[in-house]
Amino acid sequence: MQADFLDAHERHWDDAERLFQAQRWANADHLYGMAAECGMKRLMLAFGMLFDAAKDRPAQQVDRVHANGVWARFESYRSGHAQATGYALPPSNPFANWDVADRYAHQANFDQARAQGHQAGAQTIRNLIAKAQREGLL
């Protein structure tokens, strides 16, 4: 299947919100991270990230990271792109305590506060996606 970071961002966010409302903290938390990652990668493409269409992934190994690592990679693309001046992220990475491997963790390790922190981080990315769509970048 072909990667579609924008669609993945939107569906992961939508599912995370539904799970959050159902107090399913573990899966909501996981999907907020995935939503943020996909949204940032879509913006990174707009800011010049190379993509290997044959392998359906970012061309550079350093860009094949998840929510906890893509925050810093995003800045490397944003800071070098003329149209990206209004897309700065807060300096503190809300996904620093998020890991894709947490999908294997017991659900008792997740609570509303943890999910809300990642929800806020994903909302930051949603806001940037909406701005990029309004401004014709996406």
N, C-alpha and C positions, 0 to 999 in steps of 0.2 A: 504494500500500500504506500501511497505517496504521503509524505509529511505535510500537514496543514496546521502550522503552529497557531494560527488565529482561531480556527475552528476548535482545536484541542483546548486552547485557553478558555474559550467560551463554554464548552461543555463541561470541562473540569470545574469551572467556577459554578455553573448551574447545579451540578450534582453535589458539590461541596456545600452549597447553600441549603439544599434540600436535606442533606445529612445533618448539617448543623441544626436546622430547625427540629429535626427528629432526635437531637441530642446524641447523635452517633459521632462522638468527638474524634475517634481514631481515624475513621475514613474521611471525615470532613477535613481534618488536619492534613492528611496525606494529599487530598485533592487540592487544597489551597496551595500547597507547594507546587504541585504539578501545573496548576493554572498559572501561577506566577512565572514559573520556568518557561512555559510555552509562550506566554505573552511577551516576556523579555526577549526570547529568541526570535519572535516575529519582528519586534522592533529592531533587534540587532541585524536582521536581514536587511531591513530598510536603511540601516546605518552602515551597510557594507560588509557584513559577515559573509564569508564565502561558504557556499553550500555545495556538497558533492551529490549531485542528482542521481548518479549511478548507484551510490551507496545509501542515498536518502538520509543524509545526516550532515551536520556541519563539517566542513572540510578539515578544519584544524582540530586536533585532539583536545586542545585547551578549551574549546567551545562545547565539548561534549560533556557538560556538567549539569548537575541538577540545581534545584532552587537555592541550595546553600552555597553553591559555587558560582552560579551564573550572575549574581548580583555584581561582583567585581568585574566579570567579563563584560557585562553590559556597559559599565562605565568606560572601558577601553574603547568601545565602538562609539558611544555617545560623544565622548570628548573629542573625537577626531572627525566629526561630521558636522558640516555647517548648519544643516537643518535641525540638529538635535540639541541646540542650546537650551530650549525650554523643557527638556526631558530629564533633568537631573533627578537622581534617586536620593533619598535621605542617606546620610553617611553610615548610619547604623543598619546592618543587615538583619531584618526581622526573621530571616531563615537560617541564621547562624546555628540555631539549635535544632534544625530540621534535617533529616537525612532520609533519602529514598529507601534505605534499608529498614527504616522504622515501620514499614508496611508489614514486617514480620513480627513486630513487637506485640505484646499482649495489650488488649484495649484498655486494661486498667491503668496503663501508663499515660493515658491521655485524659485531659479534662477540658472544661469549657475555656479556662483562661489560656491554655496553650493554643487551642484552636482559634480563639479570638485574636491572639497575636499574629498568627499566620493568616487569618482572614484579613486583618488590617494590612498586612504586607501585600497580599494578593489584590486588595482593593486599590492600593497605590498603583499597581501595574494596570489594573482595569481603567483607572483614570487616565493613565498615559496612553493606553490603547484608544480610548474614546477621543482624546485630544488629537492623536495622530489621524484618526478617521475624519474628524471635523476639519483638520488642516490639510487633508488630501495626501498625507504621507503614506497612509495605508488605503 
